[in-house]
Each structure stands twice: as structure tokens, then as C-alpha cells.
Amino acid sequence: PSPASSSTSPSSPPQNQPEILTDFNQILHNLSKTDERVKDVSFTEDTINVDLMDGRTIIVPLIWYPRLFNGTIEQRQQWQICGGGYGIHWEELDEDLSTEGMLRGAPAPRPLQKA
């Protein structure tokens, strides 16, 4: 056949495009399964561990959160889910954390120093 009658033209999609789209759709599907809501909270001597609904666990240094670090074990255990499931609140310690901040690796803000 002559070049003009070729079965593929430069504007034709590549043969493997359906496979690429399938892979892309699978990635999008998996991303939509992330669920950063709190499932459970636990502590070690020096970390806070937050289990998420999607199966991931966030583990960060307890020292990042001075109110929790200085609280008793009993006070740390008195947490409540807040913020539509995306936050954790400790009434007695006046502390609130979000899964978003923990995933970003954001320690608690330092208090302003008086001059």
C-alpha cells in the first residue's frame, strides 16, 4: 500500500491507549478510596499513633504536641473524634489535632514568647 493509504495516521491514538486509560482509571479509583478519618488513637512512650479508616497509620513524635506530651496517660486516653471524623479532641488537655496536619508533618505551633 502507498503511504497515503496506510492504516495508521499521525492523528490516530496509539494502540495501547485503552491500557493506559485503564491504568489511569485504576489509579483514580484507588485515590478515591483514601479515607483520612480517624478510626483509633494509641500512644507509645514517645509517639502518637492514629489509625485511619482507609487502613493507614500516622505515627508522629509525641514531643511535637507539648500538651499531650505533658499530659498523663489517663488524660491522653480521653480523646474524642471531632471535625466530621478528621480531628481528635482532648477536652481536659485543651488539644485538637487534625489528620491533615499530622499527614503534613505539622507540629503544634509554638506559643508566642513575651518580650
VEXPAMI-344089 format. One record per residue: x, y, z of N, C-alpha, C in turn; residue number from 1. Coordinates in steps of 0.001 Angstrom, whole numbers, plus 500000, padded with zeros to 6 digits. Example, Ala and Ser with C-alpha at 12.3 -4.5 7.8 and 13.67 -1.06 7.14 Angstrom:
BEGIN
((513190; 494310; 507800); (512300; 495500; 507800); (513200; 496700; 507800); 1)
((512850; 497750; 507080); (513670; 498940; 507140); (512900; 500030; 507870); 2)
END
This chain:
BEGIN
((500836; 498801; 500000); (500000; 500000; 500000); (500865; 501241; 500000); 1)
((500329; 502294; 499456); (501054; 503565; 499421); (500971; 504243; 500775); 2)
((501883; 505184; 501077); (501844; 505870; 502373); (500510; 506554; 502632); 3)
((499834; 507028; 501613); (498561; 507707; 501814); (497483; 506739; 502276); 4)
((497595; 505456; 501936); (496561; 504502; 502330); (496957; 503702; 503571); 5)
((497951; 504168; 504287); (498399; 503477; 505497); (497260; 503415; 506515); 6)
((497215; 502321; 507280); (496119; 502130; 508227); (496247; 502997; 509475); 7)
((497433; 503555; 509733); (497584; 504451; 510881); (498007; 505814; 510392); 8)
((497416; 506808; 510928); (497791; 508174; 510583); (498386; 508836; 511815); 9)
((499114; 509935; 511638); (499713; 510596; 512792); (498690; 511022; 513832); 10)
((497455; 511250; 513451); (496438; 511677; 514418); (495733; 510501; 515099); 11)
((496040; 509291; 514689); (495416; 508118; 515303); (495954; 507913; 516712); 12)
((495103; 507502; 517663); (495600; 507213; 519006); (496491; 505982; 518988); 13)
((497481; 505922; 519868); (498344; 504739; 519918); (497537; 503492; 520245); 14)
((498053; 502356; 519804); (497372; 501086; 520024); (497158; 500788; 521513); 15)
((498066; 501239; 522386); (497982; 500896; 523802); (497191; 501921; 524624); 16)
((496528; 502855; 524003); (495790; 503873; 524749); (494725; 503276; 525672); 17)
((493940; 502288; 525247); (492963; 501730; 526185); (493619; 501196; 527461); 18)
((494810; 500590; 527336); (495516; 500090; 528518); (495950; 501246; 529422); 19)
((496429; 502310; 528810); (496830; 503491; 529583); (495618; 504059; 530318); 20)
((494497; 504185; 529643); (493289; 504707; 530277); (492825; 503798; 531404); 21)
((492933; 502493; 531207); (492557; 501557; 532265); (493442; 501758; 533486); 22)
((494761; 501892; 533286); (495679; 502133; 534400); (495346; 503441; 535100); 23)
((495088; 504488; 534327); (494756; 505798; 534891); (493462; 505719; 535694); 24)
((492459; 505051; 535147); (491193; 504905; 535863); (491377; 504118; 537159); 25)
((492253; 503109; 537137); (492529; 502336; 538354); (493191; 503218; 539413); 26)
((494129; 504065; 538975); (494786; 504989; 539911); (493754; 505932; 540515); 27)
((492891; 506498; 539697); (491846; 507392; 540209); (490928; 506662; 541180); 28)
((490587; 505430; 540856); (489724; 504632; 541730); (490400; 504414; 543082); 29)
((491685; 504076; 543074); (492412; 503851; 544318); (492520; 505135; 545137); 30)
((492743; 506265; 544460); (492823; 507542; 545173); (491497; 507878; 545846); 31)
((490406; 507514; 545206); (489100; 507824; 545777); (488811; 506974; 547006); 32)
((489606; 505921; 547240); (489401; 505062; 548401); (490097; 505592; 549657); 33)
((490906; 506656; 549529); (491568; 507175; 550721); (490518; 507771; 551641); 34)
((490671; 507486; 552906); (489718; 507965; 553905); (490531; 508358; 555134); 35)
((490750; 509645; 555275); (491617; 510170; 556322); (490890; 510387; 557644); 36)
((489714; 509804; 557778); (489003; 509922; 559056); (489646; 509025; 560107); 37)
((489548; 509454; 561351); (490155; 508744; 562479); (489360; 507483; 562806); 38)
((490084; 506395; 562967); (489485; 505138; 563410); (489850; 504860; 564863); 39)
((491136; 505077; 565212); (491594; 504795; 566568); (492835; 505621; 566859); 40)
((493099; 505839; 568140); (494275; 506584; 568591); (494941; 505778; 569694); 41)
((496259; 505651; 569604); (497013; 504978; 570658); (498340; 505701; 570837); 42)
((499011; 505370; 571919); (500270; 506024; 572257); (501318; 504998; 572628); 43)
((502562; 505305; 572314); (503693; 504612; 572908); (504310; 505619; 573863); 44)
((505442; 505280; 574419); (506095; 506206; 575339); (506434; 507532; 574664); 45)
((506760; 507478; 573353); (507192; 508706; 572689); (506519; 509006; 571351); 46)
((505429; 508292; 571017); (504710; 508582; 569774); (503207; 508587; 569993); 47)
((502523; 509275; 569082); (501073; 509160; 568966); (500823; 508436; 567644); 48)
((499936; 507453; 567686); (499614; 506618; 566526); (498138; 506772; 566215); 49)
((497845; 507219; 565019); (496452; 507425; 564619); (496140; 506495; 563454); 50)
((495247; 505553; 563688); (494779; 504653; 562639); (493674; 505345; 561865); 51)
((493797; 505318; 560534); (492787; 505935; 559671); (491820; 504882; 559149); 52)
((490673; 505343; 558722); (489646; 504443; 558220); (490107; 503666; 556982); 53)
((491050; 504220; 556209); (491495; 503533; 554998); (492626; 502545; 555252); 54)
((492976; 502317; 556522); (493980; 501316; 556855); (495368; 501874; 557114); 55)
((495607; 503131; 556784); (496911; 503726; 557064); (497010; 504087; 558539); 56)
((498254; 504208; 559020); (498505; 504648; 560380); (499496; 505802; 560339); 57)
((499160; 506892; 561002); (500057; 508032; 561138); (500777; 507871; 562470); 58)
((502102; 507931; 562454); (502895; 507847; 563677); (503795; 509076; 563715); 59)
((503618; 509894; 564746); (504428; 511108; 564874); (504955; 511227; 566300); 60)
((506050; 511964; 566475); (506621; 512126; 567814); (505663; 512858; 568753); 61)
((505496; 512325; 569924); (504631; 512940; 570928); (505151; 514321; 571341); 62)
((506450; 514523; 571288); (507047; 515805; 571671); (506559; 516953; 570778); 63)
((506040; 516621; 569603); (505500; 517648; 568715); (504269; 518321; 569316); 64)
((503646; 517673; 570261); (502402; 518181; 570851); (502596; 518283; 572368); 65)
((503163; 519399; 572834); (503519; 519537; 574255); (502376; 519264; 575233); 66)
((501168; 519633; 574894); (500042; 519380; 575807); (499830; 517881; 576006); 67)
((499934; 517123; 574922); (499809; 515670; 575038); (501036; 515079; 575725); 68)
((502203; 515564; 575349); (503446; 515064; 575927); (503455; 515244; 577442); 69)
((502976; 516390; 577916); (502973; 516698; 579347); (501756; 516142; 580078); 70)
((500787; 515635; 579331); (499595; 515048; 579951); (499881; 513665; 580512); 71)
((498995; 513236; 581384); (499129; 511887; 581942); (498611; 510866; 580924); 72)
((498946; 509620; 581154); (498442; 508542; 580296); (496920; 508564; 580290); 73)
((496323; 508752; 581467); (494859; 508781; 581573); (494279; 509941; 580760); 74)
((494914; 511112; 580813); (494419; 512265; 580051); (494534; 512008; 578547); 75)
((495611; 511396; 578123); (495794; 511095; 576686); (494733; 510126; 576189); 76)
((494307; 509214; 577046); (493316; 508211; 576632); (491908; 508797; 576500); 77)
((491690; 509999; 576970); (490361; 510624; 576935); (490183; 511468; 575669); 78)
((490347; 510862; 574518); (490205; 511574; 573253); (488827; 511337; 572652); 79)
((488425; 512263; 571813); (487149; 512164; 571092); (487395; 512512; 569632); 80)
((486670; 511866; 568758); (486723; 512222; 567342); (485883; 513478; 567150); 81)
((486404; 514411; 566378); (485667; 515644; 566093); (485904; 516033; 564632); 82)
((485383; 517154; 564238); (485626; 517659; 562892); (485169; 516742; 561788); 83)
((484016; 516134; 561954); (483491; 515240; 560927); (484299; 513962; 560765); 84)
((485093; 513632; 561785); (485901; 512417; 561734); (487359; 512676; 561396); 85)
((487682; 513922; 561026); (489034; 514263; 560603); (489867; 514901; 561717); 86)
((489307; 514984; 562918); (490017; 515608; 564023); (489937; 514779; 565283); 87)
((490842; 515110; 566216); (490881; 514456; 567522); (490920; 515562; 568568); 88)
((490101; 515407; 569608); (489995; 516437; 570642); (490236; 515820; 572018); 89)
((491019; 516523; 572832); (491242; 516168; 574234); (490734; 517327; 575067); 90)
((489557; 517169; 575652); (488902; 518233; 576418); (489782; 518696; 577577); 91)
((490227; 517771; 578411); (490980; 518135; 579615); (492328; 518780; 579295); 92)
((492926; 518404; 578175); (494223; 518962; 577794); (494098; 520158; 576859); 93)
((492874; 520486; 576454); (492622; 521588; 575529); (493480; 521451; 574266); 94)
((493449; 520267; 573672); (494247; 519977; 572477); (493356; 519456; 571370); 95)
((493636; 519912; 570167); (492929; 519450; 568979); (493952; 519190; 567883); 96)
((493851; 518033; 567240); (494714; 517687; 566117); (493850; 517303; 564933); 97)
((494381; 517522; 563741); (493686; 517073; 562526); (494561; 516060; 561805); 98)
((493911; 515133; 561132); (494672; 514162; 560358); (495416; 514868; 559231); 99)
((494831; 515909; 558685); (495500; 516662; 557617); (496831; 517226; 558109); 100)
((496832; 517862; 559274); (498064; 518418; 559819); (499086; 517348; 560150); 101)
((498605; 516232; 560685); (499523; 515149; 561024); (500138; 514537; 559757); 102)
((499340; 514386; 558711); (499864; 513852; 557456); (500864; 514806; 556814); 103)
((500671; 516100; 557016); (501620; 517100; 556510); (502900; 517131; 557332); 104)
((502864; 516528; 558534); (504030; 516566; 559409); (504152; 517878; 560141); 105)
((503011; 518437; 560525); (502990; 519748; 561166); (502930; 519626; 562691); 106)
((504033; 519971; 563386); (503983; 520000; 564850); (503055; 521120; 565336); 107)
((502701; 521067; 566609); (501870; 522121; 567192); (502626; 523444; 567100); 108)
((501901; 524537; 566851); (502565; 525842; 566827); (503151; 526167; 568190); 109)
((504291; 526800; 568181); (504914; 527203; 569446); (504206; 528442; 569980); 110)
((504037; 528517; 571311); (503410; 529727; 571870); (504291; 530933; 571658); 111)
((503656; 532081; 571519); (504404; 533330; 571351); (505177; 533627; 572629); 112)
((506415; 534053; 572465); (507250; 534414; 573609); (507003; 535874; 573951); 113)
((506825; 536161; 575228); (506633; 537549; 575660); (507981; 538248; 575687); 114)
((507997; 539462; 575212); (509256; 540231; 575155); (509629; 540799; 576495); 115)
END
